[in-house]
Amino acid sequence: MTDTTNKRLKATLEQWRILQAVVDCGGYSKAADTLNKSQSSLNHAVSKLQHQMGVALLEVKGRKAYLTKAGEVMLRRSRLLTQSAFELEQLADNLSQGWEPEIRVYAEIIYPRAQLYAALRAFLPQSRGSRITLIDSVITGTSDAIINKQADIVIAGLLPKGYIGQPLTHVDLLPCISPNHPLSQAKVVDTQELMQDLQVVIKDTSQRPDETLGWLKSEQRITVSNFHEALALVSQGIGFAWFPDHFVKQHLARNELVALPLKQGTNRTSATHLVIPDETRIGPGASTFVDCLFAEHGITPTNTSK
């Protein structure tokens, strides 16, 4: 990377802004009206810019100014430059108001991503350039994110002791196999029988996972990092896995998967909650994103100040 620390810029942002206006308005006269400047000052600014750059950017034909080939290239790059400058000033303004440059969201892997993405889509026009970091978490790893305050917002399946959250939705977890799996023909499957089969497990994201949580009763397991990998294995007839119903709904409808008819019940149900790990530090950006999430669930927005 070239060191530009001691180099001085030949042109100013205002000169590039004037060039853009002249091109966008189709000439100096309309650009002068738009910028509320004299036509002679615009002529002087563009002429000086071309001299400083050592490149002809405009050529005048009749009463209209046209870009040269070099001018087209320089204009495109100048728009990026002025936009970046605007965003930099906006960022400074946002930071002065306490608006976060980054919002970290941990989401339990069973939570429906369609609702999370819809909330994100609603938030983006209001984001003021805040970066969003979405992190998939699993069981104890989600609790760790709350306890250790690793995130601004956490969507949890199980709440750690001493914490409360806003209920969002209930998720049914179904034990599923391939139609080619031997158990697919069974009218009912006992838990003891299921324990003898290979289980595809989603890895707990905690450094110290609690194996008493979830359903981990099979001795033979394959551990993967997400439901997509689990689905790929189970679809090949390799073991069974517990999937959120919303994740496998279409696969079940197309008979690509079979939900096991358990003797003790057809599914497990888990509630998901939205948790703010540190309510004293939530910023206006995170608060706005929370309201977008709540809107997806028909929940009254928070009273957190923005």
C-alpha positions as a printed Julia matrix, in Angstrom:
306×3 Matrix{Float64}:
   0.0     0.0     0.0
   1.31    3.45   -0.96
   2.18    5.71    1.96
   0.16    8.94    1.51
   0.89   10.41    4.94
   3.15   13.21    3.71
   1.47   13.78    0.35
  -0.76   16.78   -0.24
  -3.94   16.52   -2.3
  -3.99   18.55   -5.5
  -7.76   19.0    -5.56
 -10.48   19.62   -2.99
 -13.75   17.77   -2.42
 -15.6    20.96   -3.37
 -13.96   20.98   -6.8
 -15.07   17.41   -7.43
 -18.56   18.25   -6.2
 -18.73   21.15   -8.66
 -17.61   18.92  -11.53
 -20.33   16.41  -10.65
 -22.95   19.18  -10.59
 -21.88   20.56  -13.98
 -22.19   17.09  -15.52
 -25.44   16.18  -13.76
 -27.07   19.52  -14.64
 -25.85   19.45  -18.23
 -23.89   22.7   -18.03
 -22.52   25.54  -15.93
 -25.66   27.66  -15.89
 -28.0    25.12  -14.29
 -25.21   23.88  -12.0
 -24.69   27.46  -10.76
 -28.39   27.72   -9.9
 -28.35   24.34   -8.15
 -25.26   25.12   -6.06
 -26.25   28.77   -5.54
 -22.91   29.93   -6.92
 -21.91   32.17   -9.78
 -21.28   30.59  -13.15
 -17.83   32.2   -13.31
 -16.8    30.59   -9.99
 -17.81   27.17  -11.33
 -15.86   27.76  -14.54
 -12.84   28.76  -12.52
 -13.12   25.72  -10.18
 -13.37   23.2   -13.02
 -10.62   24.89  -15.03
  -8.33   24.84  -11.99
  -9.22   21.19  -11.31
  -8.24   20.18  -14.84
  -5.0    22.11  -14.55
  -4.17   20.52  -11.19
  -4.95   17.02  -12.46
  -3.13   17.58  -15.74
  -6.06   15.95  -17.55
  -8.86   17.38  -19.68
 -12.09   16.4   -17.94
 -14.68   18.43  -19.85
 -15.05   19.77  -23.35
 -17.63   22.4   -24.23
 -19.69   22.0   -27.38
 -22.03   24.89  -27.96
 -23.59   25.65  -24.59
 -23.19   22.19  -23.13
 -20.24   20.59  -21.37
 -19.4    16.98  -22.16
 -17.1    14.58  -20.36
 -13.95   13.39  -22.03
 -13.04    9.68  -21.79
 -10.63   10.52  -18.97
 -13.33   12.67  -17.38
 -15.77    9.72  -17.3
 -13.27    7.64  -15.33
 -12.36   10.47  -12.97
 -16.03   11.37  -12.4
 -16.92    7.82  -11.36
 -14.08    7.72   -8.86
 -14.89   11.22   -7.57
 -18.45   10.15   -6.74
 -17.06    7.41   -4.51
 -14.76    9.98   -2.91
 -17.49   12.5    -2.09
 -19.86    9.74   -0.92
 -17.17    8.4     1.42
 -16.59   11.9     2.78
 -20.32   12.31    3.41
 -20.51    8.92    5.15
 -17.48    9.81    7.29
 -19.16   13.0     8.5
 -22.4    11.1     9.09
 -20.5     8.51   11.12
 -18.97   11.24   13.27
 -22.43   12.7    13.84
 -23.82    9.28   14.73
 -20.99    8.58   17.17
 -21.52   11.94   18.84
 -25.14   10.89   19.43
 -24.08    7.53   20.86
 -25.07    5.56   17.72
 -22.99    2.38   17.6
 -20.57    1.73   14.71
 -21.18   -2.04   15.19
 -24.09   -4.07   16.57
 -23.39   -7.68   17.58
 -26.28  -10.14   17.49
 -26.03  -13.73   18.74
 -28.91  -15.92   17.58
 -29.67  -19.45   18.76
 -29.46  -21.68   15.71
 -33.04  -22.94   16.07
 -34.5   -19.43   15.75
 -36.24  -18.93   12.36
 -33.81  -17.04   10.14
 -36.6   -15.74    7.89
 -37.82  -13.52   10.73
 -34.29  -12.44   11.63
 -33.56  -11.45    8.01
 -36.89   -9.63    7.69
 -36.02   -7.59   10.79
 -32.59   -6.86    9.33
 -34.16   -5.7     6.07
 -36.45   -3.35    7.99
 -33.52   -2.04   10.05
 -31.09   -1.26    7.24
 -32.75    1.98    6.05
 -32.46    3.24    9.64
 -29.01    1.8    10.36
 -26.98    5.0     9.75
 -24.15    2.84    8.47
 -23.84    0.64   11.57
 -22.23   -2.7    10.79
 -24.23   -5.75   11.85
 -22.45   -8.9    12.99
 -24.74  -11.96   13.1
 -23.33  -14.93   14.97
 -24.94  -18.38   15.1
 -24.81  -19.84   18.58
 -25.87  -23.16   20.08
 -27.23  -23.91   23.58
 -24.49  -23.21   26.16
 -22.7   -20.94   23.71
 -25.79  -18.74   23.6
 -25.88  -18.59   27.4
 -22.2   -17.65   27.42
 -22.93  -14.73   25.1
 -25.46  -13.45   27.64
 -23.45  -14.05   30.81
 -20.17  -12.73   29.36
 -21.91   -9.8    27.61
 -20.42  -10.75   24.25
 -23.29   -9.23   22.3
 -25.64   -6.27   22.22
 -28.6    -8.53   21.45
 -29.05  -12.27   22.05
 -31.84  -14.53   20.84
 -31.71  -17.48   23.23
 -33.39  -20.83   23.49
 -32.54  -21.42   27.14
 -32.17  -18.52   29.56
 -29.28  -18.63   32.03
 -30.21  -18.39   35.69
 -30.95  -14.85   36.79
 -31.78  -13.49   33.32
 -35.12  -12.67   31.78
 -36.04  -12.11   28.17
 -38.91  -11.18   25.9
 -40.55  -14.36   24.51
 -40.44  -14.37   20.71
 -41.67  -17.7    19.39
 -41.89  -21.44   20.08
 -39.96  -23.86   17.9
 -40.85  -27.53   17.53
 -37.88  -29.87   17.09
 -38.53  -33.04   15.12
 -36.37  -36.19   14.98
 -35.91  -36.82   11.24
 -34.37  -39.52    9.06
 -34.05  -40.29    5.38
 -36.85  -42.29    3.69
 -34.12  -44.86    3.0
 -33.29  -45.28    6.68
 -34.39  -48.64    8.2
 -36.49  -46.87   10.85
 -38.55  -45.03    8.21
 -40.92  -47.99    7.94
 -41.58  -48.22   11.67
 -45.07  -47.27   12.89
 -43.65  -46.19   16.24
 -40.09  -45.83   17.56
 -39.15  -46.23   21.2
 -36.6   -43.87   22.72
 -34.4   -46.82   23.68
 -34.39  -47.94   20.06
 -33.48  -44.43   18.91
 -30.55  -44.35   21.32
 -29.01  -47.29   19.48
 -28.87  -45.34   16.23
 -26.29  -42.79   15.1
 -27.23  -39.2    15.98
 -26.09  -36.19   13.97
 -25.51  -33.43   16.53
 -25.05  -29.69   16.15
 -21.9   -28.6    17.99
 -22.45  -26.49   21.08
 -20.61  -23.19   20.49
 -19.47  -22.89   24.11
 -15.89  -23.65   25.13
 -17.41  -25.68   27.99
 -20.63  -27.22   26.65
 -23.21  -28.64   29.02
 -24.14  -32.08   27.66
 -27.1   -32.37   30.0
 -28.91  -29.9    27.76
 -30.61  -30.91   24.53
 -31.1   -34.53   23.46
 -27.71  -36.28   23.47
 -28.6   -39.85   24.36
 -27.03  -41.74   21.46
 -23.55  -43.06   22.09
 -22.65  -42.99   18.4
 -22.6   -39.43   17.06
 -21.4   -37.25   14.24
 -21.02  -33.61   15.29
 -21.4   -30.83   12.73
 -21.54  -27.05   12.95
 -24.99  -26.29   11.52
 -28.32  -27.73   10.36
 -27.34  -27.6     6.69
 -24.52  -30.07    7.27
 -26.79  -32.22    9.42
 -29.4   -32.26    6.67
 -26.82  -33.31    4.07
 -25.8   -36.29    6.22
 -29.29  -37.38    7.24
 -30.49  -37.11    3.63
 -27.85  -39.71    2.74
 -29.35  -42.14    5.23
 -26.68  -41.43    7.85
 -28.35  -41.46   11.27
 -31.02  -39.07   12.53
 -31.06  -35.5    13.77
 -33.4   -33.14   15.59
 -34.41  -30.32   13.26
 -36.55  -27.2    13.79
 -39.87  -27.76   12.08
 -39.55  -24.56   10.03
 -36.18  -25.75    8.7
 -37.42  -29.12    7.4
 -41.04  -28.27    6.53
 -40.49  -28.34    2.78
 -38.24  -31.42    2.92
 -40.95  -33.3     4.8
 -43.6   -32.17    2.33
 -41.49  -33.47   -0.58
 -40.86  -36.77    1.24
 -37.13  -36.05    1.29
 -37.19  -36.57    5.06
 -39.37  -38.55    7.44
 -40.29  -37.39   10.96
 -39.9   -40.32   13.33
 -43.1   -41.36   15.14
 -41.76  -41.55   18.69
 -43.64  -43.55   21.26
 -43.02  -40.85   23.89
 -44.15  -37.96   21.64
 -43.49  -36.58   18.18
 -41.42  -33.52   19.07
 -39.63  -31.34   21.6
 -40.63  -27.7    21.97
 -38.28  -24.85   22.8
 -39.17  -21.22   23.41
 -36.92  -18.47   22.09
 -36.38  -15.19   23.93
 -34.75  -11.89   23.11
 -32.25  -10.85   25.77
 -30.29   -7.63   26.23
 -27.21   -8.81   28.18
 -26.39   -5.32   29.46
 -29.38   -2.97   29.44
 -27.27   -0.1    30.79
 -25.15   -0.08   27.63
 -27.64   -0.69   24.83
 -27.29    2.02   22.19
 -29.88    3.62   19.91
 -28.89    1.41   16.96
 -29.33   -1.85   18.87
 -32.58   -0.53   20.35
 -33.89    0.2    16.86
 -32.93   -3.29   15.69
 -34.74   -4.77   18.71
 -37.88   -2.88   17.71
 -37.59   -4.3    14.18
 -37.37   -7.81   15.62
 -40.35   -7.19   17.88
 -42.36   -5.86   14.94
 -41.8    -9.18   13.14
 -43.45  -10.92   16.09
 -46.22   -8.38   16.63
 -44.72   -7.23   19.93
 -45.05   -3.65   21.16
 -41.72   -1.79   20.69
 -39.38   -1.31   23.63
 -39.16    1.82   25.73
 -35.39    1.87   25.36
 -34.39    5.42   24.46
 -32.91    6.03   21.06
